[in-house]
């Protein structure tokens, strides 16, 4: 058994998708909690921190990241941008904010691994916007040489049986599917 000093920290930094908005008990049902269960079952010395905040934009995350980085971070999963897309904020601003978050994580914890989770803008924003928004995530992943989860809600988005009544936030079954996607990306890093 690893001692507390050997335990590493996996931090999920995101919005309502990470926070588990609308779930009865996010501390058990949200995908970060489900990833923690996988880690525990594998006997790995990692602790998960869910730093998701409903309504968070990339600009809000940039303002908040220094506070979150007061604790040591070994793997930082960046899941922001969905609210930027929903609000029609310029993709260039989202890109700049996410890059600044990556830069701050690297400045504080140079050895930390960063994983970027991509998200899509709703199609009602228009083809040019959705295309420009979608390009933000792979461009940042390539530029920063970090793993990319291409679309966090792959297989979940648009499926009523996996989402809450709002059609945006996954239900418990949806979070279980998201956890599988995230676990696949994280397992090699842990």
Helices and strands as residue ranges (DSSP letters): E 8-14, H 16-19, H 26-29, H 31-41, E 46-52, H 58-68, E 75-79, H 82-87, H 91-108, E 113-117, G 123-125, H 127-144, E 147-149, G 160-162, H 172-186, G 187-189
